[in-house]
Amino acid sequence: MDLAVFLTNCQNTIGYKFNDPTILRTALTHSSGADTPELSNERMEFLGDSVLGHVICEYLFRTFPKMLEGEMTKIKSSVVSRMTCHKVALEIGLDKFLIVGRGLSRVSHLPNSIFANAMESLIAAIFLDGGLESAREFILKTFRHEIDKMLADSNANNFKSTLQHHSQKLLNCTPEYILLEIKGPEHFKSFHVSVRIGKKIFPSAWGSTKKEAEQRAAENAFATLQGDPPTYIDF
């Protein structure tokens, strides 16, 4: 395929148009497919990792002014990880545009690290081509699902820790999670959990995992202690 057409197709797929497509070519080129080290994406990978981390940290800091350092660090570490970069690279179709050497081109399954590195390199390329604002817009769009998933997990986990802190400080008791019931086939189970603090049992909740059910039950218990109706109601 003609290189210009190849790069145009890539830009259409990722949703960003480069002012200088040669920067994109470098970002897509693995060291095995480069004539010299300078023409590979290794240096861009280094820069892209920093840009991604900066954007995620700034987003969390500005968007969630009450979020503690530990939670921000946990979310940032997950979103900026190689595993997440590999996943996002596949989601946006970047895997179809990698330029690798003949040896790797014959391999049926490329290492996940190659896709993760290409994702970081692409972020660096957009940063070099369009500046930080362009990179920020691209990152927050393509990593949105992963950010939201980590935020949801973080918020859910906070209810358990918040409930424990509240009950130990005010009630001098530690919450106990009671598994009431398990329903469904092995591959699609549902778990029914309630929380007991001292002698009081709080409204129960269902979840697709035991952990999720415990988190929801903790949220119900905390809401009840605050004089609010439970968030999750069983039918």
C-alpha positions in Angstrom: 0.0 0.0 0.0 1.1 3.5 -0.7 2.7 5.1 2.4 0.6 8.3 2.2 -2.6 6.2 1.9 -1.5 4.0 4.8 -0.9 7.1 7.1 -4.2 8.7 6.0 -6.1 5.5 6.9 -4.3 5.4 10.3 -5.3 9.0 11.0 -8.9 8.3 10.1 -8.9 5.3 12.4 -7.4 7.1 15.4 -9.4 10.3 14.9 -6.5 12.8 14.7 -5.1 14.5 11.6 -1.4 15.3 11.6 0.1 18.5 10.3 3.2 16.5 9.7 2.4 12.8 8.9 6.1 11.8 9.1 5.9 12.1 12.9 3.1 9.5 12.8 5.2 7.2 10.7 8.0 7.3 13.3 5.5 6.6 16.0 4.3 3.5 14.2 7.7 2.1 13.5 9.1 -0.6 15.8 12.8 -0.8 16.0 12.8 -4.0 14.0 11.3 -2.1 11.1 13.5 1.0 11.3 16.6 1.6 9.2 18.3 3.3 12.1 17.4 3.6 15.8 16.5 7.3 15.4 13.8 6.3 12.9 12.1 3.9 15.4 9.5 4.9 18.0 11.7 4.1 21.0 12.4 7.8 21.9 8.8 8.7 21.4 7.7 5.9 23.7 9.8 7.6 26.5 8.1 11.0 25.9 4.6 9.6 25.5 4.7 7.8 28.8 5.4 11.2 30.5 2.8 13.0 28.6 0.2 10.4 29.4 1.1 10.5 33.1 0.9 14.3 33.2 -2.5 14.5 31.5 -4.0 11.8 33.8 -2.6 13.4 37.0 -3.8 16.8 36.0 -7.2 15.5 35.1 -7.6 13.8 38.5 -6.2 16.7 40.4 -8.5 19.3 38.8 -11.6 17.2 38.5 -11.7 15.6 42.0 -10.5 18.3 44.5 -11.3 16.0 47.5 -9.6 12.9 46.2 -6.6 11.9 48.4 -3.1 11.4 47.0 -3.3 7.6 47.5 -6.4 7.2 45.4 -5.0 9.5 42.7 -1.8 7.5 42.6 -3.7 4.2 42.4 -5.9 5.3 39.5 -3.0 6.9 37.6 -0.8 3.8 38.0 -3.5 1.6 36.5 -4.4 3.9 33.6 -0.8 4.6 32.6 0.2 0.9 32.9 1.4 -1.1 29.9 -1.6 -3.4 30.2 -4.0 -0.5 29.8 -2.0 1.1 26.9 -2.1 -2.3 25.1 -5.8 -2.6 25.6 -6.5 1.0 24.4 -4.2 0.5 21.4 -6.4 -2.5 20.3 -9.6 -0.7 20.9 -8.7 2.2 18.6 -7.3 -0.1 15.9 -3.7 0.9 16.2 -2.6 -2.7 15.9 -3.4 -2.6 12.1 -0.9 0.1 11.4 2.3 -1.0 13.2 5.4 -1.1 11.0 7.6 -4.0 12.0 10.5 -5.9 10.5 10.1 -9.0 8.4 10.8 -11.4 11.3 8.1 -10.0 13.4 5.7 -9.6 10.5 5.6 -13.4 10.3 4.7 -13.8 14.0 1.0 -14.7 14.5 0.8 -12.9 17.9 3.1 -9.9 18.6 4.1 -9.2 22.2 1.6 -7.0 24.1 4.5 -4.6 24.9 4.8 -3.7 21.2 1.2 -2.4 21.1 1.6 -0.6 24.5 4.8 1.1 23.3 3.1 2.2 20.0 0.3 3.7 22.0 2.7 5.8 24.1 4.6 6.7 20.9 1.4 7.8 19.3 0.6 10.1 22.2 4.1 11.6 21.9 3.6 12.1 18.2 0.3 14.0 18.8 2.0 16.1 21.5 4.9 17.0 19.1 2.5 17.7 16.2 -0.3 19.6 17.9 0.9 20.5 21.4 -0.3 19.5 24.9 -3.9 20.5 24.3 -4.2 18.1 21.3 -2.6 15.3 23.3 -4.9 16.0 26.3 -8.0 15.8 24.1 -6.9 12.6 22.5 -5.9 10.9 25.8 -9.1 11.8 27.6 -11.2 10.6 24.7 -9.4 7.3 24.2 -8.7 6.4 27.8 -12.1 7.6 29.1 -13.5 4.1 29.6 -10.5 3.0 31.6 -10.5 6.2 33.7 -14.2 5.8 34.5 -13.8 2.1 35.4 -11.0 2.9 37.8 -13.0 5.8 39.3 -16.0 3.4 39.8 -13.8 0.8 41.5 -12.3 3.5 43.7 -15.6 5.0 44.7 -17.0 1.5 45.5 -13.9 0.6 47.6 -14.2 3.9 49.5 -17.6 2.9 50.9 -16.1 -0.1 52.6 -13.2 1.8 54.1 -15.5 4.8 55.0 -18.0 2.5 56.7 -15.3 0.7 58.6 -13.8 4.1 59.8 -17.3 5.4 60.7 -18.4 2.3 62.6 -15.1 1.8 64.5 -15.0 5.5 65.5 -18.6 6.0 66.4 -20.0 2.6 67.2 -16.8 0.8 68.4 -17.6 -2.1 66.0 -16.1 -3.5 62.9 -18.5 -4.2 60.0 -19.1 -7.9 59.2 -20.1 -9.0 55.7 -22.6 -11.8 55.5 -23.0 -13.9 52.3 -26.8 -14.6 52.2 -27.2 -16.3 48.9 -25.6 -17.2 45.6 -27.7 -17.6 42.4 -27.1 -18.4 38.8 -24.8 -20.8 36.8 -21.1 -21.0 37.3 -20.2 -18.5 34.6 -22.9 -16.0 35.6 -23.3 -16.0 39.3 -25.0 -13.3 41.5 -24.1 -12.7 45.1 -26.4 -11.5 47.9 -24.6 -9.8 50.8 -25.6 -7.8 53.9 -23.6 -5.9 56.5 -23.9 -6.5 60.3 -22.5 -3.9 62.7 -22.9 -5.1 66.3 -26.4 -6.6 66.5 -27.8 -4.5 63.7 -28.2 -5.9 60.2 -28.4 -3.4 57.3 -30.3 -3.6 53.9 -28.7 -6.2 51.7 -27.5 -5.9 48.1 -26.8 -8.1 45.1 -23.7 -8.0 42.9 -22.1 -9.8 40.0 -19.1 -10.7 42.2 -18.9 -11.1 46.0 -16.7 -8.0 46.1 -19.2 -5.9 44.3 -22.0 -7.1 46.5 -20.0 -6.3 49.6 -19.3 -2.8 48.3 -22.9 -2.2 47.5 -24.0 -3.5 50.9 -21.5 -1.2 52.6 -23.0 1.7 50.6 -26.5 0.7 51.8 -25.3 0.5 55.4 -23.5 3.9 55.3 -26.6 5.5 53.7 -28.8 4.1 56.5 -26.5 5.3 59.2 -26.7 8.8 57.6 -30.5 8.7 57.7 -30.8 8.2 53.9 -32.6 5.4 52.0 -30.4 2.5 50.8 -28.9 3.0 47.3 -29.5 -0.6 46.3 -33.0 -2.1 46.9 -33.7 -5.8 46.6 -36.8 -6.9 44.7 
